[in-house]
Amino acid sequence: MRRRITRSRAGILCAVLVMATFVGFQLTSLTGRDSPDSKNYLSYALRLSGESRASATAQAIDYTCADEADSPRVRACVRELTASTAYWTRHGNTSGMTGPFFNSRFMSIYEARPGYPLLLVPFISVFGLVLGVWLAGVAVALAGSLFVLATLRAAGANRVAALCGQILYLTLPTGAVAMLPMADGLTLACTAAVALGCTLVLNGDQGKYRDRRTAGTVLVVAGLLVAFLARYSQALLLAVALAVGFAGLAAYRKSRDRSPQPAFGLFLLCGGLAVAMQLTTYALGWPSGHDSAQDLLTHHYQRPDVPDPWPGFLSAEGTFWAAWADHQLKDPLLLITLALAACATLRHPTYLGLIAAVTAMGGVLNQAGHPNLDMLAGQRLIVLVWFLPVLTVPLLLTARPRAN
């Protein structure tokens, strides 16, 4: 007797089909996504897997140069990077988990990001460097998409809308950034987990979601802590943005004589985690916002520190955002999706709109900390802003949104 396909099974099959399609497209190239920062993470992961510093550095260089068009260019790339590491070794970069690809002060930024290298270790140990890095990217990309799907379902969206959110996550720059051999994919997956946790907590007073507040709290804590290990500055800014947003929501609900408890609880949780992150960063001596300003103004610490970096940093901010706005007018995909997100939020006012907005603000704050014109066309630093359309545009497909 033929088994009947229920709506639940159909939804699962569709989600699997979406993920399989994404993986199929990614199979067209196992490499070619690395950036100048990728070799720093890869050498860190290889060191964690037991390689010597020299061996880890050499393997990271080989990975970086493998995508050159022909053998002479590959050899030239290897020679150039090998000579560079020898130069920085002679100039004091003689220890650490990352390869000596730059001066020690700059490389300390990546020494303070163990999360992604730790994720890579089992993948590269079992599958090798090239396939392992690719599989790790696929894993975090698909995990993020599933968290998005679950977030929309927890917020009351129907199955079609939730699948739309999953598709948007994988096809918009969030999916492309998740596949990069850097810490950003892991940070994105953690951010999606935090969004799910916040949604479960805020909807905990609604029937069947009452028993999910504990799970939501665990997701928020785990997501922010893992993101802290991956990119501590981004996790800190996200926690601050969430705390501010939930403080505003709690105050609004109290002014309307409604219970502020779930929002106030999330404010205390995210605010407490933000304070703990800042104290941990200070205690461990990890680079701070002042170091980021010096990094920008001294070309990665290759020139003497600026006595007072903030005027120059603020000037760079103004220049960057003016150029960024001009770039968005020429390539308006983000503006179009944000306009759709605004329409969806106004038409379906839910907690999810607030969660998406403060998450996007975390991305804006992260980009504001790096006003580098060389990163103008990239989406990596500001990628969290894409959570606004990913989590809200699918609500346009929901006929009867849950009123908050």
C-alpha positions as CSV (number, residue, x, y, z in Angstrom):
1,M,0.0,0.0,0.0
2,R,1.4,3.3,-1.0
3,R,2.3,5.6,1.9
4,R,0.6,8.9,1.9
5,I,3.0,11.9,1.8
6,T,1.9,14.3,4.6
7,R,2.4,18.0,4.6
8,S,5.2,17.6,7.2
9,R,7.0,15.0,5.0
10,A,6.6,17.1,1.9
11,G,8.1,20.1,3.8
12,I,11.1,18.0,4.8
13,L,11.6,16.7,1.3
14,C,11.5,20.2,-0.1
15,A,14.0,21.4,2.4
16,V,16.3,18.5,1.5
17,L,15.8,19.3,-2.2
18,V,16.8,22.9,-1.6
19,M,20.0,21.9,0.3
20,A,20.8,19.3,-2.4
21,T,20.5,21.9,-5.1
22,F,22.8,24.2,-3.2
23,V,25.4,21.5,-2.7
24,G,25.2,20.6,-6.4
25,F,26.0,24.2,-7.4
26,Q,28.9,24.3,-5.0
27,L,30.3,21.1,-6.5
28,T,31.3,23.1,-9.6
29,S,34.4,24.3,-7.7
30,L,35.9,22.9,-4.6
31,T,38.4,25.9,-4.4
32,G,38.6,29.4,-5.7
33,R,36.8,31.1,-2.8
34,D,39.8,31.9,-0.6
35,S,40.8,35.5,0.3
36,P,44.1,36.9,1.6
37,D,42.9,36.0,5.1
38,S,42.1,32.4,4.4
39,K,45.6,31.1,4.7
40,N,45.7,32.5,8.2
41,Y,42.8,30.3,9.3
42,L,44.1,27.3,7.4
43,S,47.5,27.4,8.9
44,Y,45.9,27.7,12.3
45,A,43.7,24.6,11.7
46,L,46.7,22.6,10.4
47,R,48.6,23.5,13.5
48,L,45.7,22.3,15.7
49,S,45.7,19.1,13.7
50,G,49.3,18.4,14.6
51,E,51.4,19.9,11.8
52,S,54.5,21.9,12.5
53,R,54.4,25.6,11.9
54,A,56.6,25.3,8.8
55,S,54.5,22.5,7.4
56,A,51.2,24.2,8.1
57,T,52.5,27.4,6.5
58,A,53.6,25.5,3.4
59,Q,50.3,23.7,3.0
60,A,48.3,26.9,3.4
61,I,50.5,28.5,0.7
62,D,49.9,25.6,-1.6
63,Y,46.1,25.9,-1.1
64,T,46.2,29.6,-1.7
65,C,48.2,29.3,-4.9
66,A,46.4,26.2,-6.4
67,D,43.8,28.3,-8.2
68,E,46.3,30.2,-10.4
69,A,45.7,29.7,-14.1
70,D,48.9,27.8,-15.0
71,S,51.9,26.2,-13.5
72,P,54.3,29.1,-13.9
73,R,51.9,31.4,-12.0
74,V,51.4,28.8,-9.3
75,R,55.2,28.5,-8.8
76,A,55.5,32.3,-8.8
77,C,52.7,32.6,-6.2
78,V,54.4,30.0,-4.0
79,R,57.8,31.7,-4.3
80,E,56.2,35.1,-3.4
81,L,54.4,33.9,-0.4
82,T,57.3,31.8,0.8
83,A,59.6,34.8,0.5
84,S,57.1,36.9,2.4
85,T,56.9,34.4,5.3
86,A,60.7,34.3,5.5
87,Y,60.8,38.1,5.6
88,W,58.3,38.3,8.5
89,T,60.0,35.4,10.3
90,R,63.3,37.4,10.2
91,H,61.4,40.5,11.5
92,G,60.1,38.8,14.7
93,N,57.1,36.6,13.8
94,T,58.7,33.4,15.1
95,S,55.8,31.9,17.2
96,G,52.1,31.4,17.2
97,M,49.4,29.1,15.8
98,T,49.1,31.0,12.5
99,G,51.8,31.1,9.8
100,P,54.1,34.1,9.6
101,F,52.2,35.7,6.8
102,F,52.5,39.2,8.2
103,N,53.8,41.1,11.3
104,S,53.0,39.6,14.7
105,R,50.7,42.4,15.7
106,F,48.5,42.0,12.7
107,M,48.5,38.2,13.0
108,S,47.4,38.4,16.6
109,I,43.9,39.2,15.2
110,Y,43.7,35.7,13.8
111,E,45.4,34.1,16.8
112,A,42.3,35.3,18.8
113,R,39.9,33.5,16.5
114,P,40.2,29.8,17.2
115,G,36.6,28.9,16.5
116,Y,36.8,28.3,12.7
117,P,40.1,26.5,12.8
118,L,38.7,24.2,15.5
119,L,35.7,23.5,13.2
120,L,38.1,22.6,10.4
121,V,40.2,20.1,12.3
122,P,38.0,17.1,12.0
123,F,37.1,17.9,8.3
124,I,40.7,18.2,7.2
125,S,41.9,15.3,9.3
126,V,39.5,13.0,7.6
127,F,39.1,14.4,4.1
128,G,42.3,16.4,3.5
129,L,42.7,20.1,3.2
130,V,40.9,20.9,-0.1
131,L,37.8,18.6,0.4
132,G,37.7,19.2,4.1
133,V,37.6,23.0,3.8
134,W,34.8,22.7,1.2
135,L,32.8,20.3,3.3
136,A,33.1,22.5,6.4
137,G,31.8,25.4,4.3
138,V,28.8,23.3,3.1
139,A,28.1,22.2,6.7
140,V,27.9,25.7,8.1
141,A,25.9,27.0,5.1
142,L,23.3,24.3,5.4
143,A,23.2,24.6,9.2
144,G,22.5,28.3,8.9
145,S,19.7,27.7,6.3
146,L,18.0,25.2,8.6
147,F,18.2,27.6,11.5
148,V,16.5,30.2,9.3
149,L,13.8,27.7,8.3
150,A,13.2,26.8,11.9
151,T,13.1,30.5,13.0
152,L,10.4,31.3,10.4
153,R,8.3,28.3,11.5
154,A,8.7,29.2,15.2
155,A,7.6,32.8,14.3
156,G,4.3,31.4,12.8
157,A,5.2,31.4,9.1
158,N,3.8,28.7,6.9
159,R,5.9,26.0,5.3
160,V,6.2,27.8,2.0
161,A,7.4,31.0,3.6
162,A,9.9,29.1,5.7
163,L,11.3,27.3,2.6
164,C,11.5,30.7,0.9
165,G,13.6,32.0,3.8
166,Q,15.9,29.0,3.5
167,I,16.3,29.6,-0.3
168,L,17.0,33.3,0.3
169,Y,19.7,32.5,2.9
170,L,21.4,30.2,0.4
171,T,21.1,32.4,-2.7
172,L,21.7,35.8,-1.3
173,P,25.2,36.8,-0.2
174,T,24.7,35.0,3.1
175,G,25.1,31.7,1.2
176,A,28.2,32.8,-0.7
177,V,29.9,34.2,2.4
178,A,29.1,31.0,4.3
179,M,31.1,29.1,1.8
180,L,34.2,31.2,2.2
181,P,37.2,29.5,3.9
182,M,37.0,32.0,6.8
183,A,35.3,32.4,10.1
184,D,32.3,34.2,8.6
185,G,30.3,31.1,7.7
186,L,30.4,29.8,11.2
187,T,29.5,33.3,12.5
188,L,26.5,33.3,10.2
189,A,25.3,29.9,11.3
190,C,25.6,31.0,15.0
191,T,23.7,34.2,14.2
192,A,20.9,32.2,12.7
193,A,20.9,30.0,15.8
194,V,20.6,33.0,18.0
195,A,17.7,34.4,16.0
196,L,15.9,31.0,16.4
197,G,16.6,31.1,20.2
198,C,15.3,34.7,20.5
199,T,12.2,33.7,18.6
200,L,11.5,30.7,20.8
201,V,11.9,32.8,24.0
202,L,9.7,35.7,22.8
203,N,7.0,33.3,21.6
204,G,7.2,31.2,24.8
205,D,3.9,32.6,26.1
206,Q,2.0,31.2,23.1
207,G,0.6,27.8,23.6
208,K,2.9,25.0,22.4
209,Y,5.9,27.3,22.5
210,R,5.8,27.8,26.3
211,D,8.1,24.8,26.9
212,R,10.6,26.0,24.4
213,R,11.9,29.0,26.3
214,T,14.7,26.9,27.9
215,A,15.8,25.6,24.5
216,G,15.7,29.2,23.1
217,T,17.9,30.4,26.0
218,V,20.4,27.6,25.4
219,L,20.5,28.5,21.7
220,V,21.1,32.2,22.4
221,V,23.9,31.4,24.8
222,A,25.6,28.7,22.7
223,G,25.2,30.7,19.5
224,L,26.8,33.8,20.9
225,L,29.6,31.9,22.7
226,V,30.6,29.9,19.6
227,A,30.4,33.2,17.5
228,F,32.7,34.7,20.1
229,L,35.3,32.1,19.5
230,A,34.9,32.5,15.7
231,R,34.9,36.3,15.5
232,Y,34.8,37.9,19.0
233,S,34.3,41.4,17.8
234,Q,31.2,40.5,15.6
235,A,29.7,38.5,18.5
236,L,30.2,41.3,20.9
237,L,28.5,43.8,18.5
238,L,25.6,41.4,17.9
239,A,25.1,40.9,21.6
240,V,25.1,44.7,22.2
241,A,22.6,45.2,19.3
242,L,20.3,42.5,20.6
243,A,20.5,43.9,24.2
244,V,19.5,47.4,23.0
245,G,16.7,46.0,20.9
246,F,15.2,43.9,23.6
247,A,15.5,46.7,26.1
248,G,13.4,48.9,23.8
249,L,10.9,46.1,23.3
250,A,10.6,45.6,27.1
251,A,10.1,49.3,27.6
252,Y,7.5,49.4,24.9
253,R,5.5,46.5,26.2
254,K,5.6,47.9,29.7
255,S,4.3,51.3,28.5
256,R,1.3,49.3,26.9
257,D,0.6,47.5,30.2
258,R,1.8,44.2,28.7
259,S,4.3,41.8,30.3
260,P,7.9,42.9,29.5
261,Q,9.3,39.7,31.0
262,P,10.5,37.7,27.9
263,A,12.0,40.7,26.3
264,F,13.6,41.9,29.6
265,G,15.0,38.5,30.2
266,L,16.7,38.5,26.7
267,F,18.0,42.0,27.5
268,L,19.6,40.7,30.7
269,L,21.0,37.6,28.9
270,C,22.4,39.4,25.9
271,G,23.7,42.3,27.9
272,G,25.3,40.0,30.4
273,L,27.0,38.1,27.6
274,A,28.2,41.3,26.0
275,V,29.8,42.4,29.3
276,A,31.4,38.9,29.8
277,M,32.8,39.0,26.2
278,Q,34.3,42.5,26.7
279,L,35.9,41.4,30.0
280,T,37.2,38.2,28.4
281,T,38.7,40.1,25.5
282,Y,40.4,42.6,27.8
283,A,41.7,39.8,30.1
284,L,43.2,37.8,27.2
285,G,44.7,40.9,25.7
286,W,43.0,40.4,22.3
287,P,43.0,43.4,19.9
288,S,40.4,46.0,20.6
289,G,38.6,48.8,18.8
290,H,41.6,51.1,19.3
291,D,43.8,48.4,17.6
292,S,41.3,48.3,14.6
293,A,41.7,52.1,14.2
294,Q,45.5,51.8,14.3
295,D,45.3,48.9,11.8
296,L,43.4,51.1,9.3
297,L,45.6,54.2,9.7
298,T,49.0,52.4,9.8
299,H,48.4,50.0,6.9
300,H,48.3,46.9,9.1
301,Y,50.8,48.3,11.6
302,Q,53.5,48.8,9.0
303,R,53.8,52.5,10.0
304,P,54.2,54.0,13.4
305,D,51.0,54.3,15.5
306,V,49.0,57.5,15.2
307,P,48.9,59.4,18.5
308,D,45.2,60.1,18.3
309,P,43.6,57.7,15.7
310,W,40.0,58.7,16.2
311,P,39.8,61.9,14.0
312,G,41.4,60.0,11.1
313,F,39.2,57.0,11.8
314,L,36.0,59.1,11.8
315,S,37.1,60.8,8.6
316,A,37.6,57.4,7.0
317,E,34.0,56.5,8.2
318,G,32.5,59.5,6.3
319,T,34.5,58.7,3.2
320,F,33.6,55.0,3.3
321,W,29.8,55.4,3.9
322,A,29.5,58.0,1.1
323,A,31.2,55.6,-1.3
324,W,29.1,52.7,0.0
325,A,25.9,54.6,-0.6
326,D,27.0,55.4,-4.2
327,H,27.9,51.7,-4.7
328,Q,24.5,50.6,-3.5
329,L,22.8,52.9,-6.0
330,K,24.8,51.4,-8.8
331,D,24.2,47.8,-7.6
332,P,20.8,48.1,-5.8
333,L,20.1,44.5,-4.9
334,L,20.5,45.2,-1.2
335,L,18.3,48.3,-1.4
336,I,15.6,46.4,-3.2
337,T,15.6,43.6,-0.7
338,L,15.6,46.0,2.2
339,A,12.6,47.8,0.7
340,L,10.8,44.4,0.4
341,A,11.8,43.7,4.0
342,A,10.3,47.0,5.2
343,C,7.0,46.2,3.4
344,A,6.9,42.8,4.9
345,T,7.6,44.1,8.4
346,L,4.9,46.8,8.1
347,R,2.4,44.3,6.8
348,H,3.2,41.6,9.3
349,P,4.5,43.2,12.5
350,T,6.0,40.4,14.6
351,Y,8.9,39.9,17.0
352,L,10.8,38.5,14.0
353,G,11.0,41.9,12.4
354,L,12.7,43.3,15.5
355,I,15.1,40.3,15.7
356,A,16.0,40.7,12.0
357,A,16.5,44.5,12.4
358,V,18.8,44.4,15.4
359,T,20.8,41.5,13.7
360,A,21.2,43.7,10.7
361,M,22.4,46.5,12.9
362,G,25.1,44.2,14.2
363,G,26.3,43.9,10.6
364,V,26.3,47.6,10.1
365,L,28.3,48.1,13.3
366,N,30.8,45.5,12.2
367,Q,31.3,47.3,8.9
368,A,31.6,50.6,10.7
369,G,34.5,49.2,12.6
370,H,36.3,48.5,9.3
371,P,35.8,51.5,7.0
372,N,38.2,50.3,4.4
373,L,37.5,51.3,0.9
374,D,39.2,48.1,-0.4
375,M,36.2,46.2,1.1
376,L,33.6,48.4,-0.5
377,A,32.3,45.9,-3.0
378,G,32.5,42.9,-0.6
379,Q,29.6,41.7,1.5
380,R,31.6,39.8,4.1
381,L,31.8,42.4,6.9
382,I,28.3,43.7,6.6
383,V,26.7,40.4,5.7
384,L,24.5,40.3,8.8
385,V,22.4,43.0,7.2
386,W,21.0,40.4,4.8
387,F,19.2,38.7,7.7
388,L,16.7,41.5,7.4
389,P,15.3,40.4,4.1
390,V,16.0,36.7,4.7
391,L,13.8,36.7,7.9
392,T,11.1,39.1,6.9
393,V,10.5,39.0,3.1
394,P,9.1,35.4,3.4
395,L,6.4,36.7,5.7
396,L,4.7,38.2,2.6
397,L,3.8,34.6,1.8
398,T,2.1,34.1,5.2
399,A,-1.6,34.7,5.0
400,R,-2.3,34.9,8.7
401,P,0.8,36.0,10.7
402,R,0.8,35.4,14.4
403,A,0.1,38.8,16.0
404,N,2.5,40.0,18.7
